Amino acid sequence: MMAPLDKKPVPTIRDLYPNLTEKELAAAEDNLERYLALVLRIYERIQADPESYAHFRALTEKIRAVSCKLSGSNALPDANANNPS
């Protein structure tokens, strides 16, 4: 039997933004929930269409090749470098 994984506590909106009022915290939490619901709806729609899903997979595979390592340059990489037109 495997030992349970040590899980770090997930930060709350309150942890991230301790200076927000209760009303602002409630609005921020609502906005986050709505955003996550939208992302899920988009993903479910793409996954339901094999052609769209194949395109999505191809795009996300290309993104994995992008490195966040610092280079000798301060310039940001071209956002279209993975998808030349």
C-alpha positions in Angstrom: 0.0 0.0 0.0 1.3 3.4 -1.0 1.9 6.1 1.7 -0.4 9.2 1.3 1.1 12.1 -0.5 1.9 15.2 1.5 -0.3 17.8 0.0 0.3 21.5 0.4 -2.7 23.5 1.4 -4.3 25.2 -1.5 -4.3 29.0 -1.1 -7.7 30.7 -0.9 -8.7 34.0 -2.5 -8.4 35.4 1.0 -4.8 34.2 1.3 -3.9 35.7 -2.0 -5.7 39.0 -1.4 -5.9 39.6 2.3 -6.8 43.3 2.0 -10.1 42.7 0.1 -13.4 43.3 1.9 -15.9 40.5 2.4 -17.9 41.9 -0.5 -14.8 42.0 -2.8 -13.8 38.5 -1.7 -17.3 37.2 -2.6 -17.1 38.9 -6.0 -13.6 37.5 -6.7 -14.7 34.0 -5.8 -17.8 34.3 -8.0 -15.6 35.6 -10.9 -13.2 32.7 -10.5 -16.0 30.1 -10.4 -17.6 31.6 -13.5 -14.2 31.7 -15.3 -13.5 28.0 -14.4 -17.0 27.0 -15.6 -16.4 28.8 -18.9 -13.0 27.0 -19.4 -14.7 23.7 -18.7 -17.5 24.4 -21.2 -14.9 25.4 -23.8 -12.9 22.2 -23.2 -16.0 20.0 -23.2 -17.2 21.5 -26.5 -13.7 21.0 -28.1 -13.5 17.5 -26.8 -16.9 16.6 -28.2 -15.7 17.5 -31.8 -12.9 15.2 -33.0 -11.6 17.7 -35.5 -11.5 20.5 -33.0 -10.0 18.2 -30.3 -7.2 17.1 -32.7 -6.5 20.8 -33.4 -6.5 21.6 -29.7 -4.1 18.7 -29.0 -1.8 19.8 -31.8 -1.7 23.4 -30.4 -1.1 22.3 -26.8 1.7 19.9 -27.9 3.5 22.8 -29.5 3.2 24.9 -26.3 5.0 22.2 -24.3 8.1 22.9 -26.4 8.2 26.5 -25.2 10.8 27.0 -22.5 10.6 29.4 -19.6 14.3 29.3 -19.0 16.1 32.6 -19.1 18.2 33.4 -22.2 20.8 36.0 -22.7 18.2 38.3 -24.2 15.6 40.4 -22.4 13.3 40.1 -25.5 10.2 37.9 -25.2 9.8 35.1 -27.7 7.5 35.7 -30.6 4.0 34.6 -29.6 3.4 33.1 -33.1 6.7 31.2 -33.2 4.8 27.9 -32.6 2.3 28.6 -35.3 3.9 30.3 -38.3 1.4 31.7 -40.8 
